Each structure stands twice: as C-alpha cells, then as structure tokens.
Amino acid sequence: MITSRVREWLTRLVHRLARVTGWQVALVAMIAFYTVYFTRVSLDVHNGLGTSSYDVGLYQQGVWLLSQGEAPFVTLMGRNMLGDHASLILILVAPIYRVFPSVSTLFFLQSLFIALGSVPVFLAARKRLAGEGMALALAACFLLHPAVGWTNRENYHPDSFVAFFLGMAIYGALERKWRLYWVFVVLTLLVKEDVSLVVLPLGVWVALKRDVRIGVATAITTVAATLFGMFVVMRSLIGVPTRNAWRIPFGGPTGLMREAIERPGNVFEHFRSDNRPFYFWQMTFPMAWVFARRPSVAAISALVIFTNMLSTFWYQYHLEYHYSLIAVPAIVIGTVYALELFELRWRRRLVAVISVTSAWACLMWGVVPIGQLLPPGTDDPIGREQPYYWPPDHPVAVAAREIVREVPSSASVSTYHSLAPHLAHRELIYQFPNPFRVVLYGVDTSAEEARACLETANDLEYVLLQAQLSDELMQDWQVVSVDFEVAEENDEWVLYRRTGNSVQCVREPGAKFPHLVDVSS
C-alpha cells in the first residue's frame, strides 16, 4: 500500500515537473537572485554600521523578546513593539527567529517576501495576457519599481510582507479564488493597522466588480481589524490608539475638513508643495500609465497615495521609504488588468514600453545593482545620492564589531545608535543618552523638555560610545562619566563599565519627571 502511494505521488510529481516552463524557471531564478542579492546588500550595510536603533535595532529586540516568550517592550524606543504598530505578523516571525536568532533572518525574510511580490503579478499576467514571456517581464517590472528596491534598503520593516500578501489577495479577487483571497486578506491585515488604506478599497472593488457579499464582508473585516489594532492592541499597550495624528495638516482631521470647506485653495496648495506632484509621477511613471485604460484595480492604491501626499511627514511622500511599497501591487496588477483589453500585438508593444519605463525609473530613482557597486560616498554617474555607510571591512566598522563582542550577553547597555542593532538581543538596551536623558523615547515627548531620566539609569552596567564624541553627547557623558571606568577600547570606540553610583536618577518632591542628581555629598 505504501509503495503504491509513493509511486502515485512520484508519478504526479513527474507530471507536474514536466509542465514547468522555462519562463517559470526564470521567475524562480529571478526571485532567488533578488532575495540573495538584497539580503547580502542589507547585511553589508548592517556590518558597515549603516543600520540604527530605528528601525533595525527595535525590531531585532522586539522579535527576539517574542521568540523568548517575553513581552516585546523595546527599550530602544520606550514602548511595546506591538503598541508602536499593531504588526501582529511578527508573532508568526518569532518562532523562525528563535531557530535562527540573527538580523540576517529579518533581512532574508524582508527580501524574500518583497521578491515574492512578483508572483501574483506573474500569475495574473499569465492568465490574462496569454503569454508567460510578457508575464515574466511584468513581474520583473514590479521588482524594478523604485519604491520596491528602496523599501528593501531602508533598514527593516514588516511592511515588506505586504508586497506578497496584498498582491495575492488582489490576484485571488481577480480570478474569484475566494479561499486564496481570504487567506491573504487576513495575512495582509496582520501586517499593520494602516493596511486598511488598501484592503478597504480592495473590498469596494470586489463589491462592485465581483461579489457584493464578499466585498461588504471584506470592508467590515477590515474596519474591525483596524479598530481592534488601534483601540484594543495599541491603546492598551501605549495608552493611545495612534501616535501619528500630527501628520494630518491644518491641525488634524477636524482642521483639515474646516480648511477644505472654508479655504480649499490652501488644501490644493498643500498638495502642490514640497515636490508632492513629483512623488505621484515617480509612483506611476514606471507603468507608463497603461493602467489608465482600465483604472479600477490600480485605483485600489489611490487612497494610500493620497494619504501619503496629504501627510506632513516628509518620509511618506518620498519613495525612498517604506510607506510607498503598499501602493505598488495594485498599480502593477492594475496595469495587467488594463493590458487585457488590448489586442495581442499591442499588448506586446505596451509590455516593451513598460519594461523600458520601469528600467528607466529604476535607474533614475531606484536602487539598482550598478548603484550598489559604487563605493560609498562616491558620486552617482546619473546624479542620484547614495545612502552613506562604510564597507564592512572599514577600520571603524571592524573596530566596532570587535568591541561589541566584549559586552556581556545579558548586560544592560547604552550605546551609539549605529551599534544598537549589534547589541539588541538583551532586555535592556538604550540609544545614548537614554536612559540618562530621555530623547526620542516613549509616548510623552514633553519628558524631553524636562531633561528627564529613566530610573533604569541607576543600574545600567555598560556604556559603549565613540572615542571622539560630538559636543552634545559629550555634555551628556560628562554628567555620568564619574561612575564609569574604561573596560575596553580601541582607536574608534570605548566600552565603559559601571563602578559607582554617585549620580542617580531621582524624582524629587513636586517634580513631574525624575532627573539626574549627584548624591555623593
């Protein structure tokens, strides 16, 4: 019986492999190359001290704590990681991280799931354009989109899962594969509370174009998941449902509505300001606007592009940051949806045009291999600025990695921001001058004005800093240096070990916040 079942399974496997085409092999090879390449690049940036507390260190500490069965309270930012964003998908990452506890795990998963975002594009195009060659070209165009590559280079963000999850949800809706659709809608909603900006429009599209009941159910599920993420998860962990209301111009939602009614010209000028129209151009030009022929699927991304352009937060309307990736799947699959209306000869011509515009956009605004091969700090031949970091073998980076190894694995430590990701596997780690002076910490930013400290400063064991400090950091260090001695040092870095407790973080009577006090006298 077992032998016959094995034989039957092998027969099915052989038949399935026999149906594999060269285009499909090329797709797998493209995904593998992208994943390996960007994982290696991310690790080189990391080892060249190009990553920081925000956003690699905080995810490392948070996921590591989850993998140890601990609450993910991230001391690098002073709040629970799941309160910062309701990225419940990281709970599923934690078991993988427990087996492979390394920053390379996060970088690999990020690169892999972004690369897998090309799969739904390929599947949709293969079915609708009747040609796997064109499908592969459009899948490659997805990976060439500048917002895709930049997300892969911008530290680490769980938003990377959206590339695959949302794309598969859209593909499931197009083909009426409702089980597939619901699996990936749920996975998308687990990524972050604000994915509702694309999942809700997807539900509207489904209601209008496919099935009213499923569309309405999607909308209800999306709203419920968003409210749960914001008002149950986030508010219970950090006290507020969102920390980003300040990004809405004209004083928040009410002020924006008043401005739109009373002075609509000001709102219009806001959308024209600070190169926001150019951001829209960069997001849509790679697809040569072919999606305009049949825009409904591409329009699923309209709300997120609108809110990015509305935001006062500079990062949101610049495609070098992860906020833009969420819009790309709908734009690219929407282009596939539009191409279906053209005759075969026009499809081929338009796919060729899209391939050219995608490659051009990647060269002009994206991260491409030719740009990565340039030495850090050198001028790009087409005028594009390259992110600054040292190569992994730079003496400063090598010295940093050497001295990091001298910090005991369970010790509490405060360190320079670019070393925090290299020391994040511990319960207490801070970006200096925290915990001695609160900076970019917690939810209540007024603490910074009071020059507050954290009571954990009284027991902090190690401080690891540059040998040559900036004036601001030197002022902070001089306040507490009396309680530390040099444990290890090299030409670039100094590791200090606590030897005394003469300076303490104390809350004096009537004071709103504790602050450092010399108690030696």
C-alpha positions in Angstrom: 0.0 0.0 0.0 2.8 2.4 1.0 4.7 1.6 -2.2 1.7 2.2 -4.4 1.1 5.5 -2.8 4.7 6.6 -3.1 4.6 5.5 -6.7 1.4 7.5 -7.3 2.9 10.6 -5.6 6.1 10.3 -7.7 4.1 10.0 -10.9 2.1 13.2 -10.1 5.4 15.0 -9.2 7.0 13.9 -12.5 3.9 15.1 -14.5 3.9 18.4 -12.6 7.6 19.0 -13.2 7.1 18.1 -16.9 4.7 21.0 -17.1 7.2 23.5 -15.7 8.2 26.0 -18.4 11.3 27.9 -19.0 9.6 31.1 -18.1 8.6 29.7 -14.7 12.2 28.6 -14.0 13.3 32.1 -14.9 10.8 33.5 -12.4 12.1 31.3 -9.7 15.7 32.3 -10.6 14.8 36.0 -10.6 13.2 35.7 -7.1 16.2 33.8 -5.8 18.7 36.3 -7.3 16.7 39.2 -5.8 16.5 37.6 -2.4 20.1 36.7 -2.2 21.3 39.9 -3.6 19.3 42.2 -1.3 19.9 40.1 1.7 23.7 40.4 1.1 23.4 44.1 0.5 21.4 44.6 3.7 24.0 42.7 5.7 26.8 44.6 4.2 25.1 47.9 5.1 24.5 46.5 8.6 28.1 45.4 9.1 29.2 48.8 7.7 27.3 50.5 10.6 24.6 51.7 8.2 21.7 50.5 10.3 20.4 52.1 13.5 18.2 51.8 16.6 15.4 52.9 14.4 14.3 50.7 12.6 16.6 47.6 12.7 17.5 47.6 16.4 14.0 48.0 17.7 12.6 45.1 15.5 15.6 42.9 16.5 15.0 43.5 20.2 11.2 43.1 19.9 11.2 40.0 17.8 14.0 38.5 20.0 11.9 39.1 23.1 8.9 37.5 21.4 11.0 34.5 20.4 12.0 34.1 24.1 8.3 34.2 25.2 8.7 37.7 26.7 6.6 40.8 26.1 8.2 42.8 23.3 8.8 46.0 25.3 11.5 47.7 23.3 13.8 49.7 25.5 15.4 51.3 22.4 12.2 53.3 21.9 10.4 53.0 25.3 7.2 51.3 24.3 5.9 47.9 23.3 6.7 47.0 19.7 3.1 46.0 19.1 1.9 49.2 20.6 4.0 51.2 18.2 2.3 49.4 15.3 -0.1 46.5 15.5 2.2 44.3 13.4 0.8 41.1 14.7 2.5 39.3 11.8 5.7 39.5 13.8 4.3 36.9 16.3 4.5 34.5 13.4 8.1 35.5 12.7 9.1 34.9 16.3 9.3 31.1 16.0 11.6 31.4 13.0 13.7 33.9 14.9 14.1 31.5 17.8 15.6 28.9 15.5 17.7 31.5 13.6 18.3 34.4 16.0 20.1 36.8 13.7 19.5 40.1 12.0 20.1 38.1 8.8 16.8 36.3 9.4 14.9 39.6 9.3 16.8 40.8 6.2 16.3 37.5 4.4 12.5 37.4 5.1 12.2 41.0 4.0 14.0 40.4 0.7 12.2 37.1 0.1 8.6 38.4 0.6 9.3 41.5 -1.4 10.7 39.3 -4.2 7.6 37.0 -3.9 5.5 40.1 -4.7 6.4 39.3 -8.3 4.5 36.0 -8.2 0.9 37.4 -8.2 1.9 39.7 -11.0 3.2 36.8 -13.0 0.1 34.7 -12.2 -2.3 37.4 -13.1 -0.5 38.3 -16.4 -0.1 34.7 -17.4 -3.8 34.2 -17.2 -4.9 37.4 -18.7 -2.3 38.2 -21.3 -1.9 34.6 -22.7 1.9 34.7 -22.6 4.4 33.8 -19.9 7.1 35.9 -21.5 5.0 39.0 -21.0 4.1 37.8 -17.5 7.8 37.4 -16.6 8.6 40.9 -18.0 5.8 42.5 -15.9 6.9 40.5 -12.8 10.4 41.9 -13.3 8.9 45.4 -13.7 7.4 45.0 -10.2 10.8 44.4 -8.8 12.3 47.3 -10.7 9.8 49.8 -9.3 11.9 52.3 -7.3 9.6 52.0 -4.2 10.2 48.3 -4.0 14.0 48.4 -4.0 14.2 51.3 -1.6 11.9 49.6 0.9 14.4 46.7 0.8 17.2 49.1 1.6 15.5 51.1 4.3 16.5 49.2 7.4 13.8 46.6 8.2 10.1 46.9 8.2 7.3 44.3 8.5 5.6 46.3 5.7 7.7 44.1 3.3 5.1 41.3 3.8 2.5 43.4 2.0 4.3 43.0 -1.3 3.3 39.3 -1.5 0.2 39.2 0.7 -1.7 42.1 -0.9 -0.7 41.0 -4.4 -2.0 37.5 -3.8 -5.2 39.0 -2.3 -5.8 41.1 -5.5 -5.0 38.1 -7.7 -7.5 36.0 -5.8 -10.1 38.7 -6.2 -9.4 39.0 -10.0 -9.8 35.2 -10.5 -12.6 34.7 -8.0 -10.3 32.3 -6.0 -12.1 33.2 -2.7 -10.3 30.8 -0.4 -7.0 32.2 -1.6 -8.4 35.7 -1.4 -9.4 35.4 2.3 -6.2 33.8 3.4 -4.2 36.7 2.0 -6.6 39.4 3.1 -6.3 38.1 6.7 -2.5 37.9 6.4 -2.4 41.5 5.0 -4.4 42.8 7.9 -2.0 41.2 10.3 0.9 43.3 8.9 -0.1 46.7 10.3 -3.1 48.6 11.3 -2.9 51.1 8.4 -3.1 48.4 5.6 -6.8 49.3 5.7 -5.9 52.1 3.3 -5.6 49.4 0.5 -7.6 46.5 1.9 -10.8 48.6 2.3 -10.6 49.9 -1.4 -10.0 46.3 -2.4 -13.2 45.3 -0.7 -15.0 48.1 -2.5 -13.6 46.8 -5.8 -14.8 43.3 -5.0 -18.3 44.5 -4.2 -18.5 46.5 -7.4 -16.8 44.1 -9.8 -17.1 40.6 -8.3 -19.3 39.7 -5.4 -21.3 42.2 -3.2 -21.4 40.0 -0.2 -17.7 39.2 -0.2 -16.8 42.9 -0.8 -19.0 44.0 2.1 -17.6 41.3 4.3 -14.1 42.5 3.4 -14.9 46.0 4.3 -16.4 45.0 7.6 -13.5 42.7 8.4 -11.0 45.5 7.5 -12.7 48.1 9.7 -13.0 45.7 12.6 -9.3 44.7 12.3 -8.2 48.3 12.1 -10.3 49.3 15.2 -9.0 46.2 17.0 -5.4 47.1 16.2 -5.7 50.7 17.2 -8.2 50.8 20.1 -7.5 47.4 21.6 -3.9 46.4 20.9 -2.2 49.8 20.6 -4.2 51.8 23.1 -3.9 49.0 25.7 -0.1 48.9 25.3 0.8 52.6 24.9 -2.3 54.5 26.0 -3.3 56.0 22.7 -4.7 54.4 19.5 -2.2 56.2 17.3 0.8 58.5 17.6 0.6 59.8 14.1 -2.4 62.2 14.2 0.1 65.1 14.0 0.8 64.1 10.4 -2.6 65.4 9.2 -2.2 69.0 8.1 -4.2 72.0 9.3 -4.4 70.8 12.9 -5.7 67.3 12.4 -8.9 65.8 10.9 -11.3 68.5 12.1 -8.9 71.3 11.0 -8.4 69.6 7.6 -12.2 69.4 7.0 -12.7 73.0 8.0 -9.9 74.1 5.7 -11.2 72.1 2.8 -14.6 73.8 3.2 -13.6 77.4 4.1 -10.2 77.7 2.2 -10.0 74.8 -0.4 -7.2 76.7 -2.2 -4.9 76.1 0.8 -5.5 72.4 0.6 -4.8 72.4 -3.1 -1.6 74.3 -2.5 -0.6 71.8 0.2 -0.8 69.0 -2.4 1.4 71.1 -4.8 4.0 71.9 -2.2 7.3 70.2 -1.4 7.5 68.2 -4.7 4.4 66.1 -3.9 3.3 66.0 -7.6 6.7 64.6 -8.4 6.1 61.8 -5.9 2.9 60.9 -7.8 4.9 60.9 -11.1 7.6 58.6 -9.7 5.0 56.2 -8.3 3.0 55.9 -11.6 5.5 56.6 -14.4 7.1 53.1 -14.3 3.9 51.5 -15.6 3.7 54.1 -18.4 0.2 54.9 -17.2 -1.2 52.0 -19.1 -3.4 51.3 -16.1 -5.4 54.4 -17.1 -7.1 52.4 -19.9 -8.9 50.3 -17.2 -8.1 52.1 -13.9 -10.3 50.3 -11.3 -7.7 47.9 -10.0 -4.9 50.4 -9.9 -7.2 52.8 -8.1 -7.1 50.4 -5.1 -3.8 52.2 -4.3 -5.3 55.7 -4.8 -6.2 56.2 -1.1 -2.7 55.3 0.2 -1.1 57.6 -2.4 -3.5 60.3 -1.4 -2.8 60.0 2.3 1.0 59.9 1.7 0.8 63.1 -0.3 -1.5 64.6 2.3 0.8 63.8 5.2 3.1 66.4 6.7 5.6 63.7 7.4 8.4 64.1 4.8 9.1 60.4 4.5 5.6 59.5 3.4 5.7 61.3 0.1 9.2 60.3 -0.8 9.5 56.8 -2.4 12.8 56.1 -0.7 10.8 55.0 2.4 8.6 52.0 3.2 5.4 54.0 3.1 5.2 53.7 -0.7 5.5 49.9 -1.1 1.9 49.3 -0.1 0.7 51.1 -3.3 2.8 49.1 -5.8 1.0 45.8 -6.0 -2.3 47.4 -7.1 -0.5 49.7 -9.6 1.3 46.8 -11.3 -1.5 44.3 -11.3 -3.9 47.1 -12.3 -1.6 47.5 -15.4 -2.0 43.8 -16.1 -5.8 44.2 -15.8 -5.7 47.1 -18.3 -3.5 45.3 -20.8 -6.1 42.6 -21.1 -8.2 45.0 -23.2 -5.6 45.4 -25.9 -5.0 43.1 -28.9 -2.1 40.7 -28.7 0.3 42.8 -30.9 -0.5 45.9 -28.8 0.0 44.0 -25.6 3.5 43.1 -26.7 4.4 46.6 -27.7 3.0 48.1 -24.5 4.8 45.5 -22.3 8.0 46.5 -24.1 7.3 50.2 -23.4 6.5 49.4 -19.7 9.8 47.4 -19.5 11.7 50.5 -20.7 9.9 53.0 -18.4 10.4 50.6 -15.4 14.1 50.2 -16.1 14.4 53.9 -16.7 12.6 54.8 -13.4 14.7 52.3 -11.5 17.9 53.8 -13.0 16.8 57.3 -12.2 15.2 57.0 -8.8 15.7 53.5 -7.6 18.3 51.2 -6.1 19.9 49.1 -8.8 23.0 46.9 -8.8 25.1 49.5 -10.7 24.3 51.9 -7.9 25.2 49.4 -5.3 28.6 48.7 -6.8 29.6 52.3 -6.4 32.0 52.9 -3.4 30.1 54.6 -0.5 30.4 58.3 -0.7 31.2 58.5 -4.4 29.1 60.4 -6.9 26.5 58.5 -8.9 27.1 59.0 -12.7 23.4 60.0 -13.1 23.3 62.3 -10.1 21.5 60.1 -7.6 22.5 60.3 -4.0 23.7 57.0 -2.4 22.9 56.3 1.3 26.1 56.6 3.3 27.7 53.7 5.1 31.1 52.2 5.4 32.0 48.9 3.7 32.1 46.0 6.2 35.9 45.9 6.2 36.3 49.6 7.0 38.5 50.0 10.1 35.8 51.8 12.0 33.2 49.1 11.3 35.7 46.3 12.1 36.7 48.0 15.4 33.0 48.4 16.3 32.3 44.7 15.7 35.3 43.7 17.7 34.4 45.8 20.8 30.8 44.7 20.7 31.9 41.2 21.4 33.3 42.4 24.7 29.9 43.4 26.1 28.5 40.5 28.2 25.5 38.9 26.5 23.0 39.7 29.3 24.3 43.1 30.5 22.3 46.3 30.2 24.0 48.8 27.9 23.6 52.3 26.4 25.3 52.8 23.1 25.7 54.8 20.0 22.7 54.5 17.6 24.5 52.5 14.9 25.8 49.9 17.4 22.4 49.3 18.9 21.4 46.7 16.2 24.6 44.8 17.0 23.6 44.5 20.7 19.9 44.2 20.6 19.5 40.7 21.9 19.0 41.7 25.5 16.2 43.0 27.8 17.8 46.4 28.5 19.5 48.3 25.7 19.3 52.1 25.1 20.4 54.6 22.5 22.6 57.1 24.3 21.9 59.4 26.0 19.0 57.3 27.1 18.4 56.3 29.9 20.4 59.2 31.4 18.4 61.8 29.4 15.2 60.9 27.6 15.4 61.5 23.9 13.0 60.1 21.3 11.6 57.9 23.9 8.2 56.6 25.0 5.0 58.4 24.0 5.1 61.6 26.1 7.6 63.8 24.3 7.3 66.5 26.9 9.6 64.5 29.1 12.5 65.5 26.8 11.8 69.2 27.6 12.2 68.4 31.3 15.5 66.6 30.7 14.0 63.6 32.4 16.0 60.4 33.0 14.8 56.8 33.4 15.2 55.0 36.7 17.0 52.1 35.0 19.9 54.5 34.6 20.8 53.8 38.3 21.7 50.2 37.4 22.9 50.4 33.9 26.1 48.3 33.6 27.8 49.4 30.4 28.1 52.4 28.0 29.7 51.9 24.6 30.5 55.1 22.7 32.7 56.6 20.0 36.2 57.6 21.1 35.5 61.1 19.8 32.1 62.4 20.8 30.0 65.2 19.5 29.7 68.3 21.7 26.1 67.3 22.6 26.9 63.7 23.5 30.0 64.8 25.4 27.9 67.1 27.6 25.6 64.1 28.5 28.6 61.8 29.1 30.4 64.2 31.4 27.4 64.2 33.7 27.6 60.4 34.4 31.2 59.5 33.5 32.3 59.7 37.1 30.5 56.4 37.8 32.2 54.5 34.9 35.7 53.3 34.0 37.2 52.1 30.7 36.7 48.4 30.3 37.9 48.0 26.7 38.9 50.5 24.0 40.4 50.8 20.5 41.1 53.7 18.2 37.5 54.3 17.4 35.3 53.1 20.3 35.4 52.9 24.1 33.5 50.5 26.3 32.8 51.8 29.8 31.8 49.7 32.9 29.9 51.0 35.9 32.0 51.3 39.1 29.9 53.6 41.2 26.5 55.2 41.9 27.2 58.8 42.8 24.9 60.2 40.1 21.4 58.9 40.5 18.1 59.3 38.6 15.8 60.7 41.3 12.3 62.0 41.4 12.3 65.0 43.8 9.2 66.1 45.7 6.9 68.1 43.4 8.8 67.3 40.2 6.9 65.9 37.3 9.8 63.8 36.0 12.9 62.3 37.6 16.3 63.8 36.8 19.9 63.1 37.5 21.2 64.2 40.9 24.7 63.9 42.4 24.1 62.0 45.7 27.7 61.6 46.6 27.6 64.5 49.0 
